[in-house]
Amino acid sequence: MIKDFILPDIGEGVVECELVEWLVKEGDTVVEDQPIADVMTDKALVQIPAPFAGVVTKLYYAKGEIAKVHAPLYAVQIEGAVEIAGEEPVAAPSAVATQSTVAQVAAKVAEPAGNASGNASVSIEEFLLPDIGEGIVECELVEWLVSEGDWVEEDQPIADVMTDKALVQIPAIKAGKIAKLHYRKGQLAKVHSPLFAIEVEQAASAPAATTNTDTVANAALVAQAVSAEPARQGKALASPAVRRMARSLDIDLSRVPGTGKHGRVYKEDITRFQQGASNVSASSATQLKEAPAQATQASQTQVPTSTVTQRADTVEPIRGVKAVMARMMVESVSSIPHFTYCEEFDLTDLVALRESMKVKYSSDEVKLTMMPFFMKSMSLALNQFPVMNSQVNADCTELTYKSRHNIGMAVDSKVGLLVPNIKDVQDKSILEVAAEITRLTQAARSGRVAPADLKDGTISISNIGALGGTVATPIINKPEVAIVALGKLQTLPRFNAKGEVEARQIMQVSWSGDHRVIDGGTIARFCNLWKQYLEHPQEMLLAMH
């Protein structure tokens, strides 16, 4: 029998919602209570569970369309239904019971908490995810820093969220008790939608009023948690990704102890369960080895076999900074004709100069590394070769020479590759550049770089040598026209002017240029001037104003 699933009344006057994501497709076999779709009301993201087991025959809405309450959301061919000619088909008792339970719990959850106590002194307020700026409409929930039921103070950090540019920490705007967290770790939170609910104390005379923005999800959750039916595959509380992982490992989810709220199973729980099973197998193997000698002798004529441990691939979504980097790199290499130019720098004198200065000028706020010298000397060379600090428009009909030297540095942060830039290097001293590098390095490594620090770069440096590389072919950070990779500093033998072999501090540098606007001669002459400033630091100091 094919039956339409009617989108239920989600409460609070909601009459329609956006279909955010289908978690199944037509032809899929679903089990009772399996998540079917994520829908977005004007207050929260709600996950719709399946009240019946069966095969999905039709999805009535496309992703992004507006679904109507009390209208069919999808159609399912129900298993175990009884159909009598001339009469309305009857669903299996367990499915009817579950649907009824969900409806009853939904009605109960939807009741205002104020009805329980006419003189309540608290109210529940929704915290709407604010507009983080620059056209950002959603962000990934990286980590909750609190749990439901926790008491929080005003301005206390509540969550880390990742935009396509940086990690942002969301603070509490009021003191109170966390009533509900609307998203799970890894989900995409929508701007201007509730992020969490907080129970705030009110004056004694104020009437109590509570709202619930996730009635259906709560109802389904409670129905699953209180079910007296024996657990089986698909009945455990788990996301679709977790269910897929369990299926790929041939693991019964109902046997996996969940560490989440109401026993929800996470990927880590499956991994732990699988490791436990492997340990049991290993223990059994040990017992076999300790069997009586007679059994061992009898088995000596058998061909020995080895145990093969089954392992599953791990699949994770590409989101946040990694997704942006992937998109930008593809766009860069597909639209910019790259060419590479390599050179060797002898930095022996610069290393000695820096060593003599770092003890006096280094502090917690300023780390006098080699990078400030690379940036300042690059800025001096850019004065002579402004095309290296230019940007070309989309159809390559205009070239803009940037007046500011905003030099970016690629940083391998905990959230992915970030390229903050030092603004106006042309106007800063070496120590001022060093202070900015120290600040941005610390911010990038924690993933908390301000969006302004990531914008408006004009040329970039990638220090691959910090990880041990020598030569690279870096990809241009569009719309810039050039990027350089610094190799590791090596002590190598080189001939001096007298023909004698000396130990010198050598670094390989690798340039990538946009061949639409930069030719080989230009980048070679620019690199030679930059090299001169670095190999002879006194000339760099003389060129500084």
C-alpha positions as CSV (number, residue, x, y, z in Angstrom):
1,M,0.0,0.0,0.0
2,I,1.3,3.5,-0.9
3,K,0.6,6.1,1.7
4,D,1.3,9.8,1.8
5,F,3.2,11.2,4.8
6,I,1.4,14.5,5.7
7,L,3.7,17.2,7.0
8,P,2.5,17.7,10.6
9,D,1.6,20.9,12.5
10,I,5.0,21.9,13.8
11,G,3.4,24.4,16.2
12,E,3.4,28.1,17.0
13,G,1.4,29.0,13.9
14,V,3.9,27.7,11.4
15,V,2.1,26.9,8.2
16,E,5.1,26.3,5.9
17,C,8.8,25.4,6.0
18,E,11.7,25.2,3.7
19,L,12.9,21.7,2.6
20,V,16.6,22.0,3.5
21,E,17.8,18.5,2.8
22,W,16.4,15.1,1.8
23,L,18.1,12.5,3.9
24,V,16.7,9.7,1.6
25,K,16.0,9.4,-2.1
26,E,13.2,7.7,-4.1
27,G,13.5,4.0,-4.0
28,D,15.2,3.9,-0.6
29,T,14.0,1.4,2.0
30,V,13.5,3.2,5.3
31,V,12.9,2.0,8.8
32,E,10.5,3.3,11.4
33,D,11.8,6.6,13.0
34,Q,14.6,6.9,10.5
35,P,15.3,10.6,9.7
36,I,13.7,11.5,6.3
37,A,14.3,15.2,5.8
38,D,15.5,18.4,7.4
39,V,13.1,21.3,7.2
40,M,13.6,24.9,8.3
41,T,10.8,26.8,9.9
42,D,11.1,30.5,10.7
43,K,12.4,29.5,14.1
44,A,14.5,26.3,13.9
45,L,15.8,23.4,11.9
46,V,13.5,20.4,12.4
47,Q,14.3,16.8,11.4
48,I,11.3,14.8,10.2
49,P,11.3,11.1,11.2
50,A,9.5,8.2,9.4
51,P,6.4,7.0,11.2
52,F,6.3,3.9,9.0
53,A,8.8,1.4,7.6
54,G,8.7,0.9,3.8
55,V,10.0,2.1,0.4
56,V,10.0,5.8,-0.5
57,T,8.1,6.1,-3.8
58,K,8.0,9.9,-4.2
59,L,9.5,13.0,-2.8
60,Y,7.0,15.9,-3.4
61,Y,9.4,18.8,-3.0
62,A,12.8,19.7,-4.3
63,K,15.6,20.9,-2.1
64,G,14.9,24.6,-1.3
65,E,11.2,24.5,-2.0
66,I,8.6,25.6,0.5
67,A,6.6,22.6,2.0
68,K,3.1,23.2,3.3
69,V,1.8,22.0,6.7
70,H,-1.0,19.4,6.3
71,A,0.1,18.7,2.7
72,P,1.9,15.5,1.5
73,L,5.7,15.6,2.1
74,Y,6.6,12.2,0.6
75,A,4.9,8.9,-0.3
76,V,5.9,5.5,1.1
77,Q,5.0,2.0,0.2
78,I,4.2,0.6,3.7
79,E,5.4,-2.8,4.7
80,G,3.0,-5.1,6.6
81,A,-0.1,-3.1,5.6
82,V,-3.4,-4.9,5.1
83,E,-5.6,-3.8,2.2
84,I,-9.2,-5.0,1.9
85,A,-11.2,-4.4,-1.3
86,G,-13.5,-1.4,-1.0
87,E,-12.1,-0.4,2.3
88,E,-9.4,2.0,3.5
89,P,-6.1,0.1,3.9
90,V,-5.0,-0.4,7.5
91,A,-1.4,0.1,8.5
92,A,0.5,-2.4,10.7
93,P,-0.3,-1.9,14.4
94,S,3.3,-1.0,15.4
95,A,3.4,1.9,12.8
96,V,0.0,3.2,14.0
97,A,1.1,3.0,17.6
98,T,4.3,4.9,16.9
99,Q,2.5,7.6,15.0
100,S,0.0,8.0,17.8
101,T,2.8,8.2,20.4
102,V,4.7,10.8,18.5
103,A,1.5,12.9,18.1
104,Q,0.7,12.6,21.8
105,V,4.3,13.6,22.9
106,A,4.3,16.4,20.3
107,A,1.1,17.8,21.8
108,K,2.5,17.5,25.3
109,V,5.8,19.2,24.4
110,A,3.9,22.0,22.6
111,E,2.1,23.0,25.8
112,P,3.4,26.2,27.3
113,A,5.5,25.6,30.4
114,G,3.7,28.5,32.0
115,N,0.6,26.3,32.4
116,A,2.4,24.3,35.0
117,S,3.0,27.2,37.2
118,G,1.1,30.4,37.0
119,N,3.7,32.3,39.0
120,A,6.9,31.1,37.2
121,S,9.8,33.5,37.3
122,V,11.6,32.4,34.2
123,S,11.1,32.6,30.4
124,I,12.8,30.8,27.5
125,E,14.3,33.1,24.9
126,E,15.7,32.0,21.5
127,F,19.2,33.3,20.6
128,L,19.2,34.0,16.9
129,L,22.5,33.5,15.1
130,P,23.6,37.0,14.2
131,D,24.6,38.3,10.8
132,I,28.4,37.7,10.8
133,G,28.9,39.9,7.8
134,E,30.2,39.7,4.2
135,G,27.1,38.0,2.8
136,I,27.5,34.9,5.0
137,V,24.1,33.1,5.3
138,E,25.2,29.9,7.1
139,C,28.1,28.5,9.1
140,E,29.2,25.1,10.4
141,L,28.7,24.3,14.1
142,V,32.2,23.3,15.0
143,E,31.9,22.8,18.8
144,W,29.4,23.4,21.6
145,L,31.2,24.9,24.6
146,V,28.2,24.3,26.9
147,S,25.6,21.5,27.3
148,E,21.9,21.7,27.8
149,G,21.1,22.4,31.4
150,D,24.4,24.4,32.0
151,W,24.2,27.8,33.7
152,V,26.0,30.5,31.7
153,E,27.0,34.0,32.4
154,E,26.7,37.0,30.1
155,D,29.4,37.1,27.4
156,Q,30.4,33.5,28.2
157,P,31.5,31.6,25.0
158,I,28.7,29.3,23.9
159,A,29.8,27.8,20.6
160,D,32.5,27.9,17.9
161,V,31.1,28.3,14.4
162,M,33.0,28.2,11.1
163,T,32.2,30.6,8.3
164,D,33.9,30.2,4.9
165,K,36.6,32.5,6.1
166,A,37.3,32.1,9.8
167,L,36.4,30.5,13.1
168,V,34.0,32.7,15.1
169,Q,33.1,32.3,18.8
170,I,29.5,33.1,19.8
171,P,29.0,34.5,23.3
172,A,25.9,34.5,25.5
173,I,24.1,37.9,25.5
174,K,22.3,37.1,28.8
175,A,22.9,35.0,31.8
176,G,20.7,32.0,32.3
177,K,20.3,28.2,31.8
178,I,20.8,26.6,28.4
179,A,17.4,25.1,27.6
180,K,18.1,23.7,24.1
181,L,20.9,23.5,21.6
182,H,19.3,23.5,18.1
183,Y,22.2,22.1,16.1
184,R,24.5,19.1,16.4
185,K,28.3,19.4,15.9
186,G,29.0,19.5,12.2
187,Q,25.6,20.8,11.1
188,L,25.1,24.0,9.2
189,A,23.4,26.7,11.2
190,K,21.4,29.4,9.4
191,V,21.9,33.1,10.0
192,H,18.9,34.8,11.7
193,S,17.6,31.3,12.9
194,P,17.7,30.1,16.5
195,L,21.0,28.7,17.6
196,F,20.1,27.8,21.1
197,A,17.4,28.5,23.7
198,I,18.2,30.0,27.1
199,E,16.1,30.1,30.3
200,V,16.3,33.6,31.6
201,E,15.1,34.8,35.0
202,Q,12.4,37.4,35.0
203,A,10.9,39.7,37.6
204,A,8.5,37.9,40.0
205,S,5.5,39.8,38.6
206,A,6.3,38.9,35.0
207,P,4.1,36.1,33.7
208,A,6.0,32.9,32.7
209,A,6.0,32.1,29.0
210,T,8.0,29.4,27.2
211,T,8.2,28.5,23.6
212,N,9.3,25.3,21.9
213,T,10.7,25.6,18.4
214,D,11.5,22.0,17.8
215,T,8.2,20.1,18.7
216,V,8.4,17.4,16.1
217,A,12.1,16.7,16.7
218,N,11.5,16.5,20.5
219,A,8.5,14.3,20.0
220,A,10.3,11.8,17.8
221,L,13.3,11.8,20.2
222,V,11.1,11.1,23.2
223,A,9.2,8.4,21.4
224,Q,12.4,6.6,20.4
225,A,13.8,6.9,24.0
226,V,10.8,5.5,25.8
227,S,10.1,2.7,23.3
228,A,9.6,-0.6,25.1
229,E,10.1,-2.5,21.9
230,P,13.4,-4.5,21.8
231,A,16.1,-2.5,20.0
232,R,17.0,-3.4,16.4
233,Q,19.0,-2.1,13.5
234,G,17.7,1.4,12.6
235,K,15.9,2.0,15.9
236,A,19.0,3.5,17.6
237,L,19.2,7.3,17.7
238,A,21.8,8.3,15.1
239,S,22.3,10.6,12.1
240,P,22.1,9.3,8.6
241,A,25.9,9.5,8.3
242,V,26.3,7.3,11.4
243,R,23.8,4.8,10.0
244,R,25.7,4.6,6.7
245,M,29.0,4.0,8.6
246,A,27.3,1.2,10.6
247,R,26.0,-0.4,7.5
248,S,29.4,-0.2,5.8
249,L,30.9,-2.0,8.8
250,D,28.0,-4.5,9.0
251,I,27.4,-3.4,12.6
252,D,24.0,-3.6,14.3
253,L,23.4,0.0,15.6
254,S,21.2,-1.3,18.4
255,R,24.2,-3.1,19.9
256,V,26.3,0.1,20.0
257,P,26.3,2.0,23.3
258,G,25.6,5.6,22.5
259,T,27.3,8.4,24.4
260,G,25.0,11.1,23.2
261,K,21.9,12.5,24.9
262,H,19.1,9.8,25.1
263,G,21.7,7.3,24.0
264,R,22.4,8.9,20.6
265,V,25.1,7.0,18.7
266,Y,28.0,9.0,17.2
267,K,30.8,7.8,14.8
268,E,33.2,7.6,17.7
269,D,30.9,5.2,19.5
270,I,30.9,2.9,16.4
271,T,34.7,3.1,16.2
272,R,35.0,2.3,19.9
273,F,32.5,-0.6,19.5
274,Q,34.5,-2.0,16.6
275,Q,37.7,-1.8,18.5
276,G,36.1,-3.6,21.4
277,A,35.0,-6.4,19.0
278,S,38.6,-6.7,17.7
279,N,39.9,-7.0,21.2
280,V,37.5,-9.8,21.9
281,S,38.7,-11.5,18.8
282,A,42.3,-11.1,19.9
283,S,41.4,-12.5,23.4
284,S,39.8,-15.5,21.8
285,A,42.9,-16.1,19.6
286,T,45.1,-16.0,22.8
287,Q,43.0,-18.6,24.4
288,L,43.4,-20.8,21.4
289,K,47.2,-20.5,21.6
290,E,47.0,-21.7,25.2
291,A,45.1,-24.9,24.3
292,P,46.6,-28.3,25.5
293,A,49.7,-29.5,23.8
294,Q,47.8,-32.5,22.3
295,A,45.6,-30.1,20.3
296,T,48.6,-28.2,19.1
297,Q,50.4,-31.3,17.9
298,A,47.3,-32.5,16.1
299,S,47.0,-29.2,14.3
300,Q,50.7,-29.1,13.2
301,T,49.8,-30.8,9.9
302,Q,47.2,-28.1,9.1
303,V,48.1,-25.2,6.8
304,P,48.4,-22.0,9.0
305,T,46.0,-19.1,8.2
306,S,46.1,-15.4,9.1
307,T,43.3,-13.3,10.4
308,V,42.2,-10.4,8.2
309,T,40.9,-7.4,10.0
310,Q,38.0,-5.7,8.2
311,R,38.5,-2.0,7.9
312,A,36.1,0.6,6.5
313,D,36.8,3.8,4.7
314,T,36.0,7.0,6.5
315,V,33.9,9.6,4.7
316,E,33.6,13.2,6.0
317,P,32.1,16.3,4.4
318,I,34.4,19.0,3.1
319,R,33.2,22.2,4.8
320,G,34.3,25.5,6.1
321,V,37.8,26.7,5.3
322,K,38.7,23.4,3.5
323,A,35.7,23.8,1.1
324,V,36.5,27.4,0.4
325,M,40.2,26.5,-0.3
326,A,39.1,23.7,-2.6
327,R,36.8,26.0,-4.6
328,M,39.4,28.8,-4.8
329,M,42.3,26.5,-5.9
330,V,40.2,25.0,-8.7
331,E,39.1,28.5,-9.8
332,S,42.7,29.7,-9.7
333,V,44.3,26.9,-11.8
334,S,41.4,26.8,-14.2
335,S,41.5,30.5,-15.0
336,I,45.1,31.5,-14.5
337,P,48.0,30.3,-16.7
338,H,50.6,29.5,-14.1
339,F,54.4,29.4,-14.7
340,T,57.1,28.6,-12.1
341,Y,60.5,30.2,-11.5
342,C,63.0,29.0,-9.0
343,E,66.1,30.6,-7.5
344,E,68.7,29.9,-4.7
345,F,69.3,32.4,-2.0
346,D,72.5,32.6,0.2
347,L,71.1,33.9,3.5
348,T,74.3,33.5,5.6
349,D,74.7,37.2,6.4
350,L,70.9,37.7,7.0
351,V,70.9,34.7,9.5
352,A,73.8,36.3,11.3
353,L,72.1,39.7,11.5
354,R,68.9,38.2,12.7
355,E,70.7,36.1,15.4
356,S,72.4,39.3,16.7
357,M,69.1,41.1,16.9
358,K,66.6,38.5,18.1
359,V,67.7,38.5,21.8
360,K,67.3,42.2,22.2
361,Y,64.1,42.7,20.1
362,S,62.1,39.5,20.7
363,S,59.3,39.4,23.2
364,D,55.9,37.8,23.8
365,E,54.4,40.3,21.4
366,V,57.2,40.2,18.8
367,K,59.0,37.2,17.5
368,L,61.8,38.3,15.3
369,T,61.8,35.4,12.8
370,M,63.2,35.5,9.2
371,M,59.7,36.3,7.8
372,P,59.7,40.1,8.6
373,F,62.9,40.5,6.6
374,F,61.4,38.6,3.7
375,M,58.3,40.8,3.7
376,K,60.0,44.1,4.1
377,S,62.6,43.4,1.4
378,M,59.8,42.1,-0.9
379,S,57.9,45.4,-0.4
380,L,61.1,47.4,-1.3
381,A,61.4,45.3,-4.5
382,L,57.7,45.8,-5.3
383,N,58.4,49.6,-5.5
384,Q,60.6,48.8,-8.6
385,F,58.2,46.2,-10.1
386,P,54.7,47.3,-9.3
387,V,53.2,44.7,-11.8
388,M,54.0,42.0,-9.2
389,N,51.6,43.8,-6.9
390,S,48.8,44.1,-9.4
391,Q,45.4,42.5,-10.0
392,V,43.7,41.6,-13.2
393,N,39.9,41.8,-13.8
394,A,37.8,38.8,-14.6
395,D,37.9,39.1,-18.5
396,C,41.6,40.2,-18.4
397,T,40.9,43.6,-19.9
398,E,42.1,45.8,-17.0
399,L,45.1,45.7,-14.7
400,T,45.0,47.5,-11.4
401,Y,48.3,48.4,-9.7
402,K,47.7,48.2,-6.0
403,S,49.1,51.0,-4.0
404,R,49.2,49.0,-0.7
405,H,51.6,46.2,-0.1
406,N,49.4,43.8,1.8
407,I,51.6,40.7,1.9
408,G,49.9,37.4,2.8
409,M,51.4,34.5,4.6
410,A,50.0,31.0,4.3
411,V,49.4,29.4,7.7
412,D,48.6,25.7,8.3
413,S,46.0,26.2,11.1
414,K,43.8,23.7,12.9
415,V,40.9,24.5,10.7
416,G,42.7,24.4,7.4
417,L,44.9,26.7,5.2
418,L,44.5,30.4,6.1
419,V,46.2,33.3,4.4
420,P,46.1,36.4,6.6
421,N,48.0,39.4,5.3
422,I,50.1,42.1,6.8
423,K,48.6,45.4,5.7
424,D,50.7,48.3,4.4
425,V,54.1,46.7,4.7
426,Q,55.5,49.6,2.7
427,D,54.8,51.9,5.6
428,K,56.0,49.6,8.5
429,S,59.4,49.0,10.0
430,I,60.8,45.5,10.3
431,L,59.8,45.4,14.0
432,E,56.3,46.5,13.2
433,V,55.9,43.9,10.5
434,A,57.3,41.3,13.0
435,A,54.6,42.3,15.6
436,E,51.8,41.9,13.0
437,I,53.2,38.5,11.9
438,T,53.3,37.3,15.6
439,R,49.7,38.4,16.1
440,L,48.3,36.8,13.0
441,T,50.3,33.6,13.4
442,Q,48.8,33.1,16.9
443,A,45.3,33.9,15.7
444,A,45.6,31.6,12.7
445,R,46.9,28.7,14.6
446,S,43.8,28.9,16.9
447,G,41.6,29.4,13.9
448,R,40.4,32.8,15.1
449,V,41.5,35.2,12.4
450,A,39.3,38.2,11.9
451,P,37.7,38.5,8.4
452,A,39.5,41.8,7.9
453,D,42.9,40.2,8.2
454,L,42.0,37.7,5.4
455,K,40.8,40.4,2.9
456,D,42.6,42.6,0.4
457,G,45.9,40.7,0.1
458,T,48.1,41.7,-2.9
459,I,50.9,39.1,-3.0
460,S,51.5,36.0,-0.9
461,I,54.3,34.0,0.7
462,S,54.1,30.3,1.6
463,N,56.7,29.0,4.0
464,I,56.8,25.3,3.1
465,G,60.3,25.1,4.6
466,A,58.8,25.2,8.1
467,L,57.6,21.7,7.4
468,G,60.7,20.5,5.6
469,G,60.1,21.1,1.9
470,T,62.7,22.6,-0.5
471,V,60.9,23.3,-3.8
472,A,57.2,23.7,-4.6
473,T,54.8,24.9,-7.3
474,P,52.4,27.1,-5.3
475,I,49.0,28.0,-6.6
476,I,48.3,31.7,-6.9
477,N,45.8,33.2,-4.4
478,K,43.4,34.8,-6.9
479,P,43.0,37.7,-7.8
480,E,46.7,38.2,-6.9
481,V,49.2,37.6,-9.8
482,A,52.1,36.0,-7.9
483,I,53.0,33.8,-5.0
484,V,56.4,32.5,-3.7
485,A,57.2,29.4,-1.6
486,L,60.1,29.5,0.7
487,G,62.1,26.2,1.1
488,K,63.8,25.1,4.3
489,L,67.1,26.7,5.2
490,Q,70.0,24.3,4.7
491,T,73.7,24.4,5.5
492,L,75.3,23.4,2.3
493,P,78.9,23.6,0.8
494,R,79.4,26.4,-1.7
495,F,82.5,28.0,-3.4
496,N,83.5,31.5,-2.3
497,A,85.2,34.1,-4.5
498,K,88.6,32.5,-3.8
499,G,87.4,29.1,-4.9
500,E,87.4,27.8,-1.4
501,V,84.5,25.6,-0.1
502,E,82.5,27.2,2.7
503,A,79.4,26.2,4.7
504,R,76.6,28.6,3.7
505,Q,73.0,29.0,4.7
506,I,71.1,28.2,1.5
507,M,67.3,28.5,0.7
508,Q,65.4,27.6,-2.4
509,V,62.5,29.8,-3.4
510,S,59.8,28.9,-5.9
511,W,57.7,31.5,-7.7
512,S,54.4,31.0,-9.5
513,G,53.3,33.9,-11.7
514,D,50.2,34.8,-13.8
515,H,51.5,34.5,-17.3
516,R,48.7,36.8,-18.6
517,V,50.4,39.8,-17.1
518,I,53.9,38.7,-15.9
519,D,56.6,37.3,-18.2
520,G,59.7,35.3,-17.2
521,G,62.0,38.3,-17.6
522,T,60.0,40.4,-15.2
523,I,59.8,37.8,-12.5
524,A,63.5,37.0,-12.8
525,R,64.6,40.6,-12.5
526,F,62.2,41.1,-9.6
527,C,63.5,38.0,-7.8
528,N,67.1,39.2,-8.4
529,L,66.4,42.5,-6.7
530,W,64.7,40.7,-3.8
531,K,67.6,38.3,-3.5
532,Q,70.1,41.2,-3.4
533,Y,68.3,42.8,-0.5
534,L,68.2,39.5,1.4
535,E,71.8,38.4,0.6
536,H,73.2,41.9,1.5
537,P,71.0,43.2,4.4
538,Q,72.9,46.5,4.5
539,E,71.5,47.3,1.0
540,M,68.0,46.6,2.3
541,L,68.6,49.0,5.2
542,L,69.8,51.7,2.8
543,A,66.8,51.3,0.6
544,M,64.4,51.8,3.6
545,H,63.0,55.3,4.0
